[in-house]
């Protein structure tokens, strides 16, 4: 004998607050707002680069410690999240590779500094030279080589 199955749909208070979903006009307004801010993307990206450079400078001044390595990781993580928003998907890719290298706190201290520095220099170069995507042959080559080296380390 089989028992009847009853499906219960719990209320979705978020959907009720949003009025059933996000409409096309809301998406269009958001894209319009993002486009209006795009003139400032280069400045904001440079601010993030300055923070990354400061984190690397802290390593050079204070040594490669758990705290300084974590600071660098968080700056790379921020760039990974913001690169594409600021119209630099290549920055997102390179910062993502650096994040993979530094992601696990227990392995972070084993990350070779020359490889860490290579990531920071690559990010700096693509921002300086306005290489936004990996369709650029130099950008693609940089990303592929850094990702290969990180993968070779098992990160």
C-alpha atoms as one frame of an Amber mdcrd trajectory, in Angstrom:
protein
   0.000   0.000   0.000   1.416   3.374  -0.975   0.893   6.499   0.998  -0.030
   9.704  -0.774   2.742  12.245  -1.076   2.061  15.829  -0.156   4.305  18.591
  -1.450   4.412  21.662   0.730   5.629  24.910  -0.757   6.988  27.132   2.011
   6.288  30.826   1.627   9.053  32.853   0.018   9.147  36.192   1.856  11.919
  37.564  -0.362   9.854  37.015  -3.482   6.931  38.791  -1.838   9.129  41.756
  -0.924  10.510  41.965  -4.449   7.073  41.737  -5.953   7.595  38.377  -7.613
  11.004  38.881  -9.171  13.314  41.265 -10.915  11.854  42.730 -14.049  13.613
  43.598 -17.274  13.246  47.311 -16.525  15.070  46.892 -13.190  17.901  45.071
 -14.945  18.065  47.812 -17.588  18.252  50.502 -14.875  21.055  48.608 -13.126
  23.010  48.271 -16.370  22.472  51.971 -17.042  23.785  52.874 -13.579  26.807
  50.636 -14.078  27.514  52.264 -17.434  27.301  55.711 -15.824  29.920  54.680
 -13.268  32.227  53.076 -15.823  34.196  56.295 -16.295  35.536  55.778 -12.770
  36.464  52.106 -13.207  40.100  52.817 -14.065  40.507  54.958 -10.945  38.863
  52.349  -8.747  40.948  49.581 -10.284  44.088  51.596  -9.614  43.000  51.988
  -5.986  42.736  48.197  -5.740  46.149  47.849  -7.376  47.600  50.234  -4.792
  46.193  48.019  -2.038  47.729  44.930  -3.667  51.084  46.706  -3.938  50.831
  47.805  -0.280  50.191  44.193   0.761  53.258  43.075  -1.161  55.288  45.930
   0.348  54.219  44.749   3.811  55.656  41.330   2.975  58.925  42.914   1.892
  59.089  45.116   5.012  57.795  42.692   7.660  58.609  39.340   6.093  56.400
  36.609   4.746  54.261  35.844   7.772  50.792  34.384   8.153  49.403  37.901
   8.631  51.159  39.501   5.640  50.341  36.537   3.398  46.693  36.753   4.439
  46.674  40.468   3.641  47.956  39.750   0.142  45.389  36.976  -0.294  42.518
  39.306   0.616  43.734  41.980  -1.817  43.981  39.352  -4.587  40.511  38.085
  -3.684  39.108  41.617  -3.983  40.677  42.002  -7.423  39.339  38.629  -8.474
  35.849  39.858  -7.670  36.210  43.345  -9.111  38.280  42.818 -12.261  35.415
  41.832 -14.511  33.126  44.472 -13.004  35.763  47.065 -13.878  35.909  45.632
 -17.422  39.183  43.740 -16.892  38.286  40.037 -16.969  41.986  39.255 -17.363
  42.625  40.824 -13.941  39.936  38.525 -12.550  41.675  35.527 -14.123  45.162
  36.459 -12.901  43.960  37.355  -9.410  42.027  34.073  -9.351  45.254  32.209
 -10.052  46.974  34.083  -7.219  44.046  33.252  -4.949  44.389  29.542  -5.777
  48.060  29.781  -4.836  47.263  31.445  -1.493  43.795  30.033  -0.845  44.519
  27.445   1.842  45.967  29.023   4.995  47.868  25.831   5.834  49.618  25.902
   2.418  49.862  29.680   2.045  53.271  29.894   3.698  54.723  27.415   1.201
  53.822  29.611  -1.773  57.038  30.548  -3.597  57.544  34.321  -3.440  58.841
  34.517  -7.029  55.524  33.063  -8.209  53.572  35.416  -5.952  55.594  38.353
  -7.330  55.040  37.155 -10.906  51.280  37.287 -10.352  51.415  40.796  -8.893
  53.647  41.994 -11.731  51.366  40.401 -14.336  48.311  42.102 -12.855  50.189
  45.397 -12.753  51.282  45.006 -16.397  47.825  44.219 -17.765  46.310  47.180
 -15.933  49.132  49.512 -16.988  48.924  48.380 -20.625  45.110  48.170 -20.604
  45.077  44.502 -21.606  41.529  43.728 -20.591  40.933  40.198 -21.873  42.829
  37.007 -22.544  42.088  37.466 -26.243  45.283  39.526 -26.216  48.133  37.064
 -26.932  50.415  38.431 -24.198  47.600  38.405 -21.666  46.641  34.851 -22.553
  50.258  33.674 -22.382  50.742  35.286 -18.961  47.560  33.773 -17.572  48.224
  30.302 -18.949  51.796  30.189 -17.668  50.903  31.408 -14.186  47.967  29.004
 -13.961  50.217  26.134 -15.091  52.773  26.925 -12.420  50.122  27.125  -9.721
  48.665  23.813 -10.903  52.156  22.250 -10.846  52.288  23.077  -7.140  49.004
  21.264  -6.601  47.121  24.405  -5.680
